Structures are given as structure tokens and as C-alpha cells.
Amino acid sequence: MNPSNDIMIQTHNLGKAYGQVQALKGLDLRVARNSIFGFLGPNGAGKTTTMKLLLGLIRPTSGSGTAFGQDIVRDSIAIRSRIGYLPQQPQFIPDMTARETLQLTARFFFTGPKQAIDKRVEEMLDLVGLQDKAERPVKGFSGGERQRLGMAQAQINHPDLLILDEPSAALDPIGRLAVLRVMEELRERTTIFYSTHILDDVQQVSDTVAILNHGQLVAQGPIEHLLAGSDKPVYTLLLWGDGEATRSRIANLPYVAGIEAAHSNGATSWQVSVTDEAAAEKGLLREVLADEAVTVTEFHRKKYELEEIFTSFVEGDNNGR
């Protein structure tokens, strides 16, 4: 298989200016096929601008981009036929039912027999869990039900790429959970590119994350790599006993950059930062266990919360300006 077939979205130095305001600057993205790609950033970072560029709703002022290997400017109509899009606040005809809404949308994409359209509508109602509400007017739907209907509508044309703009914004925890379940259900059928500011959701469902700030990309990579933290991995140890002698010995190991200790209820917690992950994985625990005066009850590489990572990139970027 051609490696390029595994890349659904790729941008190179993509930029958009509105007069003197540079909304997006030199964006380089790579979104893999069948991934759930979380596109993060504070308000005004350029997330919606990027989505509009990918959808061909606006034109870039610099750089280029492709979706499915096709140019986002030259091949915009062909690209849009393969994309499903959910805006942040989807709008519906209030007096139409969920089923009527999807039937109307389906007729824009399908010219086959009515039975085929009805079958697709039923599949989408079932996918988003709205079968029992299919005959209700949309004006009576909750926020979560409207978002799920919007996701069904965005999926009606069997898209290869689903673009979601803040799909769980302003929803209660139950509504958010329902939307996340639909996203996980869809991951085997399509690629999902979505923006959000709810970092817990990203940590639950995303494969890859990009962080945008002031129109610039400040981080991009598999989420497990970002959650691993900085270029100096940190290992957490929880131990009992007098470990001061061991601490001094561990601090002098060539791959140990530093140790932070905390004491609570007779136990000691160490945060050991290292410069050589392989050496630490092989030898750090052995070195500690060599001291019979201590008992180790916990040892693992520290994983950060996405909120910590996000804040460090965004605040660090702001401080550098």
C-alpha cells in the first residue's frame, strides 16, 4: 500500500490572514487514516479557521493542504463529497422529526430507491441511539440528543473523514458520554478530526493530539507520547523504611537527573527524573531494592494528565512571546 494512502489530512505551512490579523500561521499537520485526532487550543487559537480551510469554506493566504491526497483549494468539491461535518451548534428545522431530518439529508447524497435511503436512515438512528425518539420533533430534543442527531446527519453519506467542531461543548456529563461512545463506535469506519476544549474527553478517546495556540502549532503526536511528559522521564516510587542512604546513592547514578521526595503517613514518595529511560527501566528498581532497609510498594513511570501537558505548552508559548 502507498504510505500516502494512510494519511487523510496533510498541511504544509498552511496560513490564513484576515487583513493584518494572522489567524493561522505555518500549520503542518498529519492525520492518519482511522484515527481519532484531537485538535486542541484555547478560544481564538485557530481551530475553527483550520476546519473551514479543510472544508473549502475559506481559502488559505499561504501554504497548502490536502485531504485524501487532493488539494483543499483545487479539489474542494470532490473533498467535500467525502466529508461529514458537525458544526459546534448544529441547526435543524424544529418541527421535523429526527427521521424526517435524516431522510431530507440523505436525499442530497443518494439517488437510489427509497428503501435504500430508509435503510441508511435506520442505521444512523440506531448508531446514535435515537430509534426510540425518531418520531419526535427536534424542537423537543435535549442538547445531547441534538448533538447525536447532528453526528447521524454528518455520517449519512458514508464519509471517509468526519470533522467535528466542539461536539460535546455545553453538554452535561451524560450527553458528553453518549457523544464519546458514538465517536468510538465510528473509529473503525472513518477518520475523526475534532476540536474541543474538554481535555478529559480527549484523553478518553483520542489516538493523536495537536495543540494550537495563537494560530501556531505548539505540539503534535500520539497521545501516549504527550502524556509521558518531557524529554526527562520521571519514575514514581512509593517506599517504606529509612531510605535516606539509598536516596543519596540513587542520586549519584549517571542517568538520574534529580529526586523529589515527599513524606506522608510513614511512607515516602520519590519522583526520580532520568536522562536515560532504558537504563532506568533496567536498573533503577534493582538499585533501590538492594537496600534491605526499604520496602517498595509502587514503581512506575509517571504519566501526566492532559491538562498538565496542555497548560505547560500553552502557558510556555505565551511566556515566550
Summary of the structure (lengths in Angstrom):
residues: 321
radius of gyration: 24.5
end to end distance: 43.3
largest distance: 79.5
contacts: 1006
relative contact order: 0.13
helix: 37%
strand: 31%
